[in-house]
């Protein structure tokens, strides 16, 4: 779900907060667990800084919303619960 599009974003290079997942990850015992990623990315959805990995959907979603609000960026929400 796209909250806003590039033509309505801040001036300059397009940046947005991306929220994606679940993706497969491993816990300490080697069992497969779901993981979600949150990061600031460019128009091609390439990360421009730190990529945050969360193992809880709700925590990841809250992080994404907070990052988008704090940075005044669009939120590209393409994640779903596991």
DSSP file (Angstrom, degrees, kcal/mol; ACC not computed):
  #  RESIDUE AA STRUCTURE BP1 BP2  ACC     N-H-->O    O-->H-N    N-H-->O    O-->H-N    TCO  KAPPA ALPHA  PHI   PSI    X-CA   Y-CA   Z-CA
    1    1 A X              0   0    0      0, 0.0    76,-2.0     0, 0.0     2,-0.5   0.000 360.0 360.0 360.0 125.2    0.0    0.0    0.0
    2    2 A X  B     -A   76   0A   0     74,-0.2    74,-0.2     1,-0.2     3,-0.1  -0.846 360.0-165.8 -96.9 126.9    1.5    3.3   -1.0
    3    3 A X  S    S-     0   0    0     72,-1.5     2,-0.3    -2,-0.5    -1,-0.2   0.884  74.0  -6.2 -79.1 -40.3    0.6    6.2    1.3
    4    4 A X  S    S-     0   0    0     71,-0.2    -1,-0.3     3,-0.0     2,-0.2  -0.959  72.3-121.0-149.0 162.8    1.7    9.0   -1.1
    5    5 A X    >   -     0   0    0     -2,-0.3     3,-1.8    -3,-0.1     4,-0.3  -0.605  33.1 -98.8-108.4 170.3    3.5    9.1   -4.4
    6    6 A X  G >  S+     0   0    0      1,-0.3     3,-1.5    -2,-0.2     9,-0.1   0.809 116.3  63.7 -58.2 -34.6    6.7   10.8   -5.5
    7    7 A X  G 3  S+     0   0    0      1,-0.3    -1,-0.3     7,-0.0    -3,-0.0   0.703 106.8  44.6 -68.2 -15.8    5.0   13.8   -7.0
    8    8 A X  G <  S+     0   0    0     -3,-1.8    -1,-0.3     3,-0.0    -2,-0.2   0.331  94.8 103.8-105.3   6.0    3.7   14.8   -3.5
    9    9 A X  S <  S-     0   0    0     -3,-1.5     3,-0.1    -4,-0.3    64,-0.1  -0.198  83.8 -70.0 -82.4 176.5    7.0   14.2   -1.6
   10   10 A X        -     0   0    0     62,-0.3    -1,-0.2     5,-0.2     5,-0.1  -0.151  62.9 -90.6 -58.8 159.5    9.5   16.7   -0.3
   11   11 A X  S    S+     0   0    0     -3,-0.1     2,-0.2     3,-0.1    -1,-0.1  -0.286  91.5  34.2 -70.3 161.4   11.5   18.6   -2.8
   12   12 A X  S    S+     0   0    0     -3,-0.1     2,-0.1     2,-0.0    -3,-0.1  -0.559 111.2   2.0  93.2-160.2   14.9   17.2   -3.9
   13   13 A X  S    S-     0   0    0     -2,-0.2     2,-0.3     1,-0.1    -3,-0.1  -0.365  84.2-107.2 -64.0 138.6   15.8   13.6   -4.3
   14   14 A X        +     0   0    0     -2,-0.1    29,-0.5    -5,-0.1     2,-0.3  -0.512  46.1 169.3 -72.0 129.7   12.9   11.2   -3.6
   15   15 A X        +     0   0    0     -2,-0.3    59,-0.7    27,-0.2     2,-0.3  -0.977   3.4 170.4-135.8 148.8   13.2    9.3   -0.3
   16   16 A X  E     -Cb  41  74A   0     25,-2.0    25,-2.9    -2,-0.3     2,-0.6  -0.967  37.6-107.4-149.7 162.5   10.6    7.2    1.5
   17   17 A X  E     -Cb  40  75A   0     57,-3.1    59,-3.3    -2,-0.3     2,-0.4  -0.872  36.8-155.0 -93.6 125.1   10.4    4.9    4.5
   18   18 A X  E     -Cb  39  76A   0     21,-3.5    21,-1.9    -2,-0.6     2,-0.5  -0.858  12.4-172.3-105.3 135.4   10.0    1.3    3.2
   19   19 A X  E     +Cb  38  77A   0     57,-2.5    59,-3.0    -2,-0.4    60,-0.4  -0.976  20.7 161.4-127.9 114.0    8.3   -1.4    5.3
   20   20 A X  E     -Cb  37  78A   0     17,-2.3    17,-2.6    -2,-0.5     2,-0.2  -0.935  17.1  -7.9-137.3 153.5    8.6   -4.9    3.8
   21   21 A X  E     -Cb  36  79A   0     57,-0.5    59,-1.3    -2,-0.3    15,-0.2  -0.784  38.8-118.7 141.6 179.9    8.2   -8.5    4.9
   22   22 A X  E     +     0   0A   0     13,-0.6     2,-0.3    -2,-0.2    -1,-0.3   0.425  54.5 169.9 -80.9 152.2    8.0  -11.1    6.2
   23   23 A X  E     -C   35   0A   0     12,-3.0    12,-1.7    -3,-0.2     2,-0.2  -0.923  40.6 -96.5-121.9 150.6   11.3  -12.5    5.0
   24   24 A X  E     +C   34   0A   0     -2,-0.3     2,-0.3    10,-0.2    10,-0.2  -0.463  50.3 163.0 -71.4 138.5   12.9  -15.7    6.2
   25   25 A X  E     -C   33   0A   0      8,-2.2     8,-2.7    -2,-0.2     2,-0.4  -0.859  30.2-119.9-140.9 174.5   15.5  -15.3    9.0
   26   26 A X  E     -C   32   0A   0     -2,-0.3     6,-0.2     6,-0.2     2,-0.1  -0.950  14.6-144.1-123.7 142.2   17.1  -17.7   11.5
   27   27 A X    >   -     0   0    0      4,-2.3     3,-1.7    -2,-0.4     6,-0.0  -0.306  45.3 -84.0 -89.8-175.6   17.1  -17.6   15.3
   28   28 A X  T 3  S+     0   0    0      1,-0.3    -1,-0.0     2,-0.1    -2,-0.0   0.789 130.4  52.2 -62.8 -28.8   20.0  -18.7   17.5
   29   29 A X  T 3  S-     0   0    0      2,-0.1    -1,-0.3     1,-0.0     3,-0.1   0.520 120.2-108.3 -84.4  -5.1   18.9  -22.4   17.3
   30   30 A X  S <  S+     0   0    0     -3,-1.7     2,-0.2     1,-0.3    -2,-0.1   0.474  71.0 142.8  92.3   3.1   18.8  -22.2   13.5
   31   31 A X        -     0   0    0      1,-0.1    -4,-2.3    -5,-0.0    -1,-0.3  -0.507  57.0-108.2 -76.3 145.6   15.0  -22.4   13.3
   32   32 A X  E     +C   26   0A   0     -6,-0.2     2,-0.3    -2,-0.2    -6,-0.2  -0.580  44.2 172.7 -76.6 133.0   13.4  -20.3   10.6
   33   33 A X  E     -C   25   0A   0     -8,-2.7    -8,-2.2    -2,-0.3     2,-0.2  -0.949  33.9-101.8-135.4 155.3   11.5  -17.2   11.8
   34   34 A X  E     -C   24   0A   0     -2,-0.3     2,-0.3   -10,-0.2   -10,-0.2  -0.488  36.4-172.9 -77.9 149.9    9.8  -14.3   10.1
   35   35 A X  E     -C   23   0A   0    -12,-1.7   -12,-3.0    -2,-0.2   -13,-0.6  -0.994  10.6-154.4-141.3 146.3   11.5  -10.9    9.9
   36   36 A X  E     -CD  21  54A   0     18,-3.0    18,-2.9    -2,-0.3     2,-0.4  -0.922  11.5-145.0-119.4 147.0   10.4   -7.5    8.6
   37   37 A X  E     -CD  20  53A   0    -17,-2.6   -17,-2.3    -2,-0.4     2,-0.4  -0.898  11.9-173.5-116.6 144.4   12.7   -4.7    7.4
   38   38 A X  E     +CD  19  52A   0     14,-2.3    14,-2.9    -2,-0.4     2,-0.3  -1.000  22.4 141.8-133.9 129.7   12.3   -1.0    7.7
   39   39 A X  E     -CD  18  51A   0    -21,-1.9   -21,-3.5    -2,-0.4     2,-0.5  -0.991  51.5-104.6-161.1 161.0   14.6    1.5    6.0
   40   40 A X  E     +C   17   0A   0     10,-0.5     8,-2.9    -2,-0.3     9,-0.7  -0.835  51.0 173.6 -89.2 128.3   14.8    4.9    4.2
   41   41 A X  E     -CD  16  47A   0    -25,-2.9   -25,-2.0    -2,-0.5     6,-0.2  -0.830  28.1-112.1-134.0 170.9   15.2    4.2    0.5
   42   42 A X    >   -     0   0    0      4,-2.1     3,-2.1    -2,-0.3   -27,-0.2  -0.133  54.6 -75.1 -90.6-169.7   15.3    6.0   -2.8
   43   43 A X  T 3  S+     0   0    0    -29,-0.5   -28,-0.1     1,-0.3   -37,-0.1   0.725 134.0  52.7 -63.0 -22.1   12.9    6.0   -5.7
   44   44 A X  T 3  S-     0   0    0      2,-0.1    -1,-0.3     3,-0.0     3,-0.1   0.257 119.0-110.9 -95.3  11.4   14.1    2.5   -6.6
   45   45 A X    <   +     0   0    0     -3,-2.1     2,-0.4     1,-0.3    -2,-0.1   0.727  69.4 147.6  64.5  24.8   13.5    1.2   -3.0
   46   46 A X        -     0   0    0      1,-0.1    -4,-2.1     2,-0.0    -1,-0.3  -0.780  55.2-107.9 -88.3 131.8   17.3    0.9   -2.5
   47   47 A X  E     -D   41   0A   0     -2,-0.4    -6,-0.3    -6,-0.2     4,-0.1  -0.288  28.4-171.6 -59.4 140.4   18.3    1.6    1.1
   48   48 A X  E    S-     0   0A   0     -8,-2.9     2,-0.2     2,-0.2    -7,-0.2   0.455  71.1  -5.5-109.1  -6.6   20.1    4.9    1.6
   49   49 A X  E    S-     0   0A   0     -9,-0.7    -2,-0.0     1,-0.2     0, 0.0  -0.675 111.5  -4.7-156.8-149.0   21.1    4.2    5.3
   50   50 A X  E     -     0   0A   0     -2,-0.2     2,-0.6     1,-0.1   -10,-0.5  -0.235  53.4-145.1 -59.7 138.9   20.6    1.7    8.0
   51   51 A X  E     -D   39   0A   0    -12,-0.1     2,-0.4    -4,-0.1   -12,-0.2  -0.948  14.8-150.8-105.7 119.3   18.2   -1.2    7.4
   52   52 A X  E     -D   38   0A   0    -14,-2.9   -14,-2.3    -2,-0.6     2,-0.5  -0.779   5.6-158.0 -93.9 131.4   16.4   -2.2   10.6
   53   53 A X  E     -D   37   0A   0     -2,-0.4     2,-0.3   -16,-0.2   -16,-0.2  -0.940  11.6-176.1-110.7 127.3   15.3   -5.9   11.0
   54   54 A X  E     -D   36   0A   0    -18,-2.9   -18,-3.0    -2,-0.5     3,-0.0  -0.931  24.0-157.3-123.0 146.8   12.5   -6.7   13.4
   55   55 A X  S    S+     0   0    0     -2,-0.3     2,-0.4   -20,-0.2   -21,-0.2   0.218  80.0  68.7-105.4  13.0   11.1  -10.1   14.4
   56   56 A X     >  -     0   0    0      1,-0.1     4,-2.3   -20,-0.1     5,-0.2  -0.989  69.5-149.8-133.6 123.4    7.7   -8.7   15.4
   57   57 A X  H  > S+     0   0    0     -2,-0.4     4,-2.7     1,-0.2     5,-0.2   0.917  97.2  49.2 -58.4 -47.8    5.2   -7.2   12.9
   58   58 A X  H  > S+     0   0    0      1,-0.2     4,-2.4     2,-0.2    -1,-0.2   0.908 112.1  47.9 -62.5 -43.2    3.6   -4.7   15.2
   59   59 A X  H  > S+     0   0    0      2,-0.2     4,-2.3     1,-0.2    -1,-0.2   0.908 113.2  48.4 -63.4 -41.7    7.0   -3.4   16.4
   60   60 A X  H  X S+     0   0    0     -4,-2.3     4,-2.5     2,-0.2    -2,-0.2   0.905 111.2  50.0 -65.5 -41.5    8.2   -3.1   12.8
   61   61 A X  H  X S+     0   0    0     -4,-2.7     4,-2.4     2,-0.2    -2,-0.2   0.913 111.2  48.5 -64.4 -42.8    5.1   -1.3   11.8
   62   62 A X  H  X S+     0   0    0     -4,-2.4     4,-2.4     2,-0.2    -1,-0.2   0.904 111.3  50.9 -63.2 -41.0    5.3    1.2   14.7
   63   63 A X  H  X S+     0   0    0     -4,-2.3     4,-2.8     2,-0.2    -2,-0.2   0.932 110.4  49.2 -60.9 -46.1    9.0    1.8   13.8
   64   64 A X  H  X S+     0   0    0     -4,-2.5     4,-2.4     1,-0.2    -2,-0.2   0.920 112.6  46.7 -60.9 -45.6    8.1    2.5   10.1
   65   65 A X  H  X S+     0   0    0     -4,-2.4     4,-2.3     2,-0.2    -1,-0.2   0.910 113.9  48.2 -63.7 -42.0    5.3    4.9   11.0
   66   66 A X  H  X S+     0   0    0     -4,-2.4     4,-2.9     2,-0.2     5,-0.2   0.910 111.8  49.2 -65.6 -42.9    7.5    6.7   13.5
   67   67 A X  H  X S+     0   0    0     -4,-2.8     4,-2.3     2,-0.2    -2,-0.2   0.924 112.0  48.6 -62.2 -44.4   10.4    7.0   11.1
   68   68 A X  H  X>S+     0   0    0     -4,-2.4     5,-2.3    -5,-0.2     4,-0.8   0.914 115.1  44.6 -63.1 -43.0    8.1    8.4    8.3
   69   69 A X  H  <5S+     0   0    0     -4,-2.3     3,-0.4     3,-0.2    -2,-0.2   0.935 114.7  47.8 -67.3 -46.0    6.5   10.9   10.7
   70   70 A X  H  <5S+     0   0    0     -4,-2.9    -2,-0.2     1,-0.2    -1,-0.2   0.876 120.9  36.7 -62.2 -38.7    9.8   12.0   12.2
   71   71 A X  H  <5S-     0   0    0     -4,-2.3    -1,-0.2    -5,-0.2    -2,-0.2   0.491 105.5-126.3 -93.2  -4.5   11.5   12.4    8.8
   72   72 A X  T  <5 +     0   0    0     -4,-0.8     2,-0.3    -3,-0.4   -62,-0.3   0.935  62.3 140.7  55.5  50.0    8.4   13.7    7.1
   73   73 A X      < -     0   0    0     -5,-2.3    -1,-0.2    -6,-0.2   -57,-0.2  -0.806  58.8 -95.4-118.4 159.2    8.7   11.1    4.4
   74   74 A X  E     - b   0  16A   0    -59,-0.7   -57,-3.1    -2,-0.3     2,-0.6  -0.391  35.7-132.3 -65.5 150.8    6.2    8.9    2.6
   75   75 A X  E     - b   0  17A   0    -59,-0.2   -72,-1.5    -2,-0.1     2,-0.9  -0.953  12.5-162.2-109.7 118.3    5.6    5.4    4.0
   76   76 A X  E     -Ab   2  18A   0    -59,-3.3   -57,-2.5    -2,-0.6     2,-0.9  -0.862  12.6-169.1 -99.7 100.7    5.6    2.6    1.5
   77   77 A X  E     + b   0  19A   0    -76,-2.0   -57,-0.2    -2,-0.9   -59,-0.1  -0.802  28.4 146.3 -99.5 100.4    3.9   -0.2    3.5
   78   78 A X  E     + b   0  20A   0    -59,-3.0   -57,-0.5    -2,-0.9     2,-0.2   0.134  40.4 108.6-119.1  18.3    4.3   -3.5    1.6
   79   79 A X  E     - b   0  21A   0    -60,-0.4     2,-0.3   -59,-0.2   -57,-0.2  -0.551  43.8-169.6 -95.8 159.8    4.5   -5.8    4.7
   80   80 A X        -     0   0    0    -59,-1.3    -2,-0.0    -2,-0.2   -60,-0.0  -0.977  34.2 -92.1-141.5 155.0    1.9   -8.3    6.0
   81   81 A X              0   0    0     -2,-0.3   -60,-0.0     1,-0.1   -25,-0.0  -0.278 360.0 360.0 -62.5 155.2    1.7  -10.2    9.2
   82   82 A X              0   0    0    -48,-0.0    -1,-0.1     0, 0.0   -60,-0.0   0.487 360.0 360.0 -68.5 360.0    3.3  -13.7    9.2
